[in-house]
């Protein structure tokens, strides 16, 4: 690529027609006119190359800064996940301990039926909580991993999931049965 005044092919510098026309207009200076025109063309090409080099260095610097920012965001996200996982492990452990305690109480001989039922229902409730806890944790970790791999804006760019419409009865509302009639 050149400024149109010169062309470099291999080790040769070839001056364009514009340099010849400039030299011709400087012909009253004799051979000096040609040297001035050629010197101007060489200086213009050097300035153009320096500008390209500066632009490339600037682009490289911007890319490096973006990568460094991304690395900092990723590191911060991973530290946050580590903290959350630590807290999640403690709370999951507490839920499991409660479940073991309630199961132990459930099998004690002579326990009144109402109390046994309470322990069983609470154990079921805590089991559900533990499953939900793990599910929430897995979803949170997936979001952080997505942010680390795809950047902090990735979540906002991800397609939104649309809830599926269930067929049949839902909370007493009428549903279309697919044949144009509404059922209750």
MARFIVEX-780492 format. One record per residue (C-alpha): residue number from 1; residue in three letters; x, y, z. Coordinates in nm, 2 decimals. Example, Ala and Ser with C-alpha at 12.3 -4.5 7.8 and 13.67 -1.06 7.14 Angstrom:
REM residues 2
REC   num   residu        X        Y        Z
REC     1      ala     1.23    -0.45     0.78
REC     2      ser     1.37    -0.11     0.71
END
This chain:
REM residues 184
REC   num   residu        X        Y        Z
REC     1      unk     0.00     0.00     0.00
REC     2      unk     0.13     0.35    -0.08
REC     3      unk     0.02     0.71    -0.10
REC     4      unk     0.01     0.70    -0.48
REC     5      unk     0.33     0.89    -0.51
REC     6      unk     0.56     0.59    -0.48
REC     7      unk     0.53     0.21    -0.50
REC     8      unk     0.77    -0.03    -0.33
REC     9      unk     0.82    -0.36    -0.51
REC    10      unk     1.08    -0.59    -0.34
REC    11      unk     1.39    -0.37    -0.29
REC    12      unk     1.30    -0.12    -0.56
REC    13      unk     1.12     0.22    -0.51
REC    14      unk     0.92     0.33    -0.81
REC    15      unk     0.80     0.69    -0.83
REC    16      unk     0.45     0.74    -0.97
REC    17      unk     0.34     0.97    -1.24
REC    18      unk     0.24     1.23    -0.99
REC    19      unk     0.60     1.27    -0.88
REC    20      unk     0.70     1.32    -1.24
REC    21      unk     0.44     1.59    -1.28
REC    22      unk     0.55     1.76    -0.96
REC    23      unk     0.92     1.74    -1.08
REC    24      unk     0.81     1.89    -1.41
REC    25      unk     0.65     2.18    -1.24
REC    26      unk     0.98     2.23    -1.04
REC    27      unk     1.18     2.21    -1.36
REC    28      unk     1.31     2.57    -1.33
REC    29      unk     1.52     2.43    -1.04
REC    30      unk     1.68     2.18    -1.28
REC    31      unk     1.78     1.84    -1.13
REC    32      unk     1.71     1.98    -0.78
REC    33      unk     1.34     1.99    -0.88
REC    34      unk     1.33     1.62    -0.94
REC    35      unk     1.52     1.56    -0.61
REC    36      unk     1.27     1.78    -0.42
REC    37      unk     0.97     1.60    -0.57
REC    38      unk     1.12     1.26    -0.49
REC    39      unk     1.22     1.36    -0.14
REC    40      unk     0.87     1.49    -0.08
REC    41      unk     0.72     1.16    -0.20
REC    42      unk     0.95     0.96     0.02
REC    43      unk     0.87     1.18     0.33
REC    44      unk     0.50     1.15     0.26
REC    45      unk     0.53     0.77     0.25
REC    46      unk     0.73     0.76     0.57
REC    47      unk     0.47     0.97     0.74
REC    48      unk     0.20     0.74     0.62
REC    49      unk     0.39     0.43     0.74
REC    50      unk     0.45     0.60     1.08
REC    51      unk     0.08     0.68     1.11
REC    52      unk    -0.01     0.32     1.02
REC    53      unk     0.23     0.20     1.28
REC    54      unk     0.09     0.44     1.55
REC    55      unk    -0.26     0.33     1.47
REC    56      unk    -0.17    -0.04     1.49
REC    57      unk     0.01     0.02     1.82
REC    58      unk    -0.30     0.21     1.95
REC    59      unk    -0.53    -0.07     1.83
REC    60      unk    -0.30    -0.32     2.00
REC    61      unk    -0.30    -0.12     2.32
REC    62      unk    -0.68    -0.10     2.32
REC    63      unk    -0.71    -0.47     2.27
REC    64      unk    -0.47    -0.53     2.56
REC    65      unk    -0.67    -0.30     2.79
REC    66      unk    -0.99    -0.48     2.69
REC    67      unk    -0.83    -0.82     2.76
REC    68      unk    -0.70    -0.70     3.10
REC    69      unk    -1.04    -0.57     3.19
REC    70      unk    -1.20    -0.90     3.09
REC    71      unk    -0.94    -1.09     3.30
REC    72      unk    -1.02    -0.87     3.60
REC    73      unk    -1.39    -0.93     3.56
REC    74      unk    -1.34    -1.30     3.52
REC    75      unk    -1.12    -1.32     3.83
REC    76      unk    -1.38    -1.12     4.03
REC    77      unk    -1.66    -1.35     3.92
REC    78      unk    -1.46    -1.66     4.01
REC    79      unk    -1.38    -1.52     4.36
REC    80      unk    -1.75    -1.45     4.41
REC    81      unk    -1.84    -1.80     4.30
REC    82      unk    -1.58    -1.94     4.55
REC    83      unk    -1.73    -1.73     4.83
REC    84      unk    -2.09    -1.84     4.74
REC    85      unk    -1.99    -2.20     4.71
REC    86      unk    -1.84    -2.18     5.06
REC    87      unk    -2.16    -2.03     5.20
REC    88      unk    -2.37    -2.27     5.00
REC    89      unk    -2.18    -2.57     5.13
REC    90      unk    -2.23    -2.45     5.49
REC    91      unk    -2.61    -2.40     5.44
REC    92      unk    -2.65    -2.73     5.25
REC    93      unk    -2.46    -2.91     5.53
REC    94      unk    -2.70    -2.75     5.79
REC    95      unk    -3.00    -2.87     5.59
REC    96      unk    -2.86    -3.22     5.57
REC    97      unk    -2.79    -3.22     5.94
REC    98      unk    -3.15    -3.11     6.01
REC    99      unk    -3.28    -3.39     5.79
REC   100      unk    -3.07    -3.65     5.97
REC   101      unk    -3.19    -3.52     6.31
REC   102      unk    -3.56    -3.53     6.20
REC   103      unk    -3.52    -3.88     6.05
REC   104      unk    -3.37    -4.00     6.38
REC   105      unk    -3.66    -3.86     6.57
REC   106      unk    -3.91    -4.01     6.33
REC   107      unk    -3.81    -4.37     6.42
REC   108      unk    -3.80    -4.33     6.80
REC   109      unk    -4.04    -4.57     6.96
REC   110      unk    -4.35    -4.44     7.14
REC   111      unk    -4.35    -4.11     6.95
REC   112      unk    -4.71    -3.97     6.92
REC   113      unk    -4.84    -3.99     6.56
REC   114      unk    -4.89    -3.62     6.52
REC   115      unk    -4.53    -3.55     6.62
REC   116      unk    -4.40    -3.84     6.39
REC   117      unk    -4.61    -3.69     6.10
REC   118      unk    -4.45    -3.34     6.18
REC   119      unk    -4.10    -3.49     6.15
REC   120      unk    -4.19    -3.67     5.83
REC   121      unk    -4.34    -3.36     5.67
REC   122      unk    -4.05    -3.14     5.78
REC   123      unk    -3.80    -3.40     5.64
REC   124      unk    -3.99    -3.38     5.31
REC   125      unk    -3.98    -3.00     5.32
REC   126      unk    -3.61    -2.99     5.40
REC   127      unk    -3.54    -3.24     5.12
REC   128      unk    -3.72    -3.02     4.88
REC   129      unk    -3.53    -2.72     5.01
REC   130      unk    -3.20    -2.90     4.97
REC   131      unk    -3.28    -3.00     4.61
REC   132      unk    -3.39    -2.64     4.53
REC   133      unk    -3.07    -2.51     4.70
REC   134      unk    -2.86    -2.73     4.47
REC   135      unk    -3.06    -2.63     4.17
REC   136      unk    -3.02    -2.26     4.25
REC   137      unk    -2.65    -2.31     4.31
REC   138      unk    -2.60    -2.49     3.98
REC   139      unk    -2.79    -2.21     3.80
REC   140      unk    -2.58    -1.95     3.97
REC   141      unk    -2.26    -2.12     3.88
REC   142      unk    -2.37    -2.16     3.52
REC   143      unk    -2.43    -1.78     3.50
REC   144      unk    -2.09    -1.71     3.64
REC   145      unk    -1.92    -1.95     3.41
REC   146      unk    -2.11    -1.79     3.12
REC   147      unk    -1.99    -1.45     3.23
REC   148      unk    -1.63    -1.57     3.26
REC   149      unk    -1.63    -1.73     2.92
REC   150      unk    -1.85    -1.48     2.74
REC   151      unk    -1.80    -1.15     2.93
REC   152      unk    -2.02    -0.97     3.17
REC   153      unk    -2.27    -0.86     2.90
REC   154      unk    -2.33    -1.22     2.80
REC   155      unk    -2.63    -1.27     3.02
REC   156      unk    -2.80    -0.97     2.88
REC   157      unk    -2.74    -1.10     2.52
REC   158      unk    -2.87    -1.45     2.59
REC   159      unk    -3.21    -1.53     2.45
REC   160      unk    -3.48    -1.51     2.71
REC   161      unk    -3.66    -1.84     2.78
REC   162      unk    -4.03    -1.82     2.74
REC   163      unk    -4.25    -2.03     2.97
REC   164      unk    -4.42    -2.32     2.80
REC   165      unk    -4.80    -2.32     2.81
REC   166      unk    -4.94    -2.63     2.98
REC   167      unk    -5.24    -2.79     2.84
REC   168      unk    -5.53    -2.89     3.06
REC   169      unk    -5.66    -2.72     3.37
REC   170      unk    -5.45    -2.44     3.53
REC   171      unk    -5.58    -2.26     3.83
REC   172      unk    -5.94    -2.28     3.72
REC   173      unk    -5.88    -2.09     3.40
REC   174      unk    -6.04    -2.20     3.08
REC   175      unk    -5.79    -2.35     2.83
REC   176      unk    -5.82    -2.40     2.45
REC   177      unk    -5.85    -2.77     2.38
REC   178      unk    -5.71    -2.72     2.03
REC   179      unk    -6.05    -2.76     1.86
REC   180      unk    -6.17    -2.41     1.91
REC   181      unk    -6.36    -2.48     2.23
REC   182      unk    -6.25    -2.37     2.57
REC   183      unk    -6.26    -2.62     2.86
REC   184      unk    -6.27    -2.56     3.23
END
